[in-house]
Amino acid sequence: MYSSTYDGGAKYATHGFPGPMNISSCPPPHAAATRGTAARWSTGLCHCCDDPANCLITAFCPCVTFGQIGEIVSRGSVSCAASGFVYAVLALTGLPCLYSCFYRSRMRGQYVLEEAPVADCLVHFCCEPCSLCQEYRELKNRGFDMGIGWEANVDRQQRGMANAPTVIVGMDR
């Protein structure tokens, strides 16, 4: 098992998420190479229309989608606004893919995902909107609410773990 201090002692390292969202059990980025097995992405690269709202937002304002991805992948160390702003500035140069491919690699390392269909930077260089949509869907499918950010996801998960549902005996429908 991997140490929960892998993330440099971030303030949420001790708060585990159940199931696939368990950040304390996320392996270090080099784990995929050492284990030799990597999981498949939950959706394909070209399945952008699986989430039509995100597809439209990414098509017209990819900095929003990237900002949301950046905040979750960085575990709150970089805000959505800061990630989105840097992406937007780099978009003026025509090279935001250099920044976003770093986050794809980081995300793959966190969730031990395969580098598919090609290398991360090539995916972002050739099909930036599709890669952003795929990363967004992957995080969403792993239980993150992409619209509320890292801290709210952590708070939501902690409340869910602290307050078990109340079962009233004898009630029938």
N, C-alpha and C positions, 0 to 999 in steps of 0.2 A: 504494500500500500504506500502511497506517496504521502509525504508530510504536508500538513495543512499550512505550513509556513512557506511553502513554495513561492507564493505571490509577494514575498518580501515583507510579510507582516502586515499586510493591509488590514484595516480595521474590521473587515468582514470575514477574515480568514477562518475564524472559529465558528462562524454561523453556517452550518451545512444546509444544503438544500436536499430534499429527498429526491430520489430518482435521478433522471438525467441532468437535473439542474443543480446537483450537488457540487458546488464549486470547490469545496474542500477536498473532494476526491478527484479533481481534474488533474491529470498527469502533466508533468512538465513538457514543454514543447518537443524535446528530443525523444520522448517516450515512444512515439510512433515508429521511429527509425530503429529503436532498440528492441521493440517487441516484434516488429515485422508484420503486424496486422493492423489494418486501419479500417474504421467503419465507413460505410457508404454515406453520402449525403442523403438527407431525408427526402429531398426533391431534386429534380434534374436542373441543370444549368438553364435550359430553355423553357422551363415551366413557369415563366414570369406571370402568366395569366391565372395561375392558381390563387393568387392574391391580387385581384384587379386594382384595388385601391393603392396598394404599395407599388404596383406596376406603373400606374399613372404618376404618382408622386415621384418615383425614381426617374421616369422618362422626362419630366419637366423640371424637377429640382432634386437631382441626385444628392446634393449636399445634406438634405434632410434625412434621407435614408442612411447615408454614410454616418451622419452624426449619431443617429440612434444605434447603429451597429458599433461605432467606435466607443460609445459610453459603456455598453454592455461588455464588449470584448476587453476593454481596459479595466473592467470591474470598478467603474466610477472614478478612476484616477484622472480621467479626461472627460469633461462634460460633453453633452450632445452639442451644445452651442459651439464650444471650442473646436471639436472635431469637424463639425459642419463648416465652420468659418475657414479653417485651414484648407479643407477640401475645396471650398469655393474659390479661395485665393489661388490654389494650385490649378483650378479649372481655367483660370484666366491664362495660364501658361500652356494649357492643353495637355498637362501631364498629371492629372489627379490620380491616375492609375498607379503611379509609383508609390504614392502614399497609401492608397487603399489595398494594394496587394500585400503590404506589410501586415495589415490587420487580418486579411484572409489567412495568411500563414500563421499568425498568432492564434486565430480562432481554430484552425485545423489542429494546431498543437494542443490547445486546451481540450478539445473534444476527440482527439485522435481520429481525425477524418482523413480520408484518402486525398491525395493531390490529383484531382481529376476534374475535367478530362485531360488537362495539360497542366504545366507549371502555373503556380499562382499568378505571377506577374504577366504571363502570357494570356491567361484567362481575363485578367483585368484590362490588359492592353487591347485585346481583340474584341471583348464584349463586356465593357464596364457596367452598363445598366443590368444586364442579365446576371453578372456575378454579384452585384449588390443585392438584387432581388433574391438570389439564392441564399446568400448569407443571412438576410433578413428573415426569410422563411425558416431557415435552419434554427435560428435562435428562438423564433416564435414557436416552432414545433418542439423545442426543448423546454417550453413552459414560460418563457419570458414574455411579459407584456411590453412590447417595444415602445409603446407610447408614454410610459410612465418613468422610464429611466432606471438606472441601477439601484439607487437607494430605495426607491418606492418598491421595486421588485423584492429587495431584501426585506423591507418592512412587511410587505404583504406575505411573504413566505414565513417570516417569524410569527406573525399573528396567526397564520394558518396552523403552525406547529404548536403554538401556545394554547389556542382555543379549539379543543376538539368539539365536534358537533354534539349537541345535546340530543339524546334519544329519550323520548317520552314513551314509557311503556304503556300499552293498552290503547294507544290511538290507532284507529283503522281508517282507511280511506274508503 
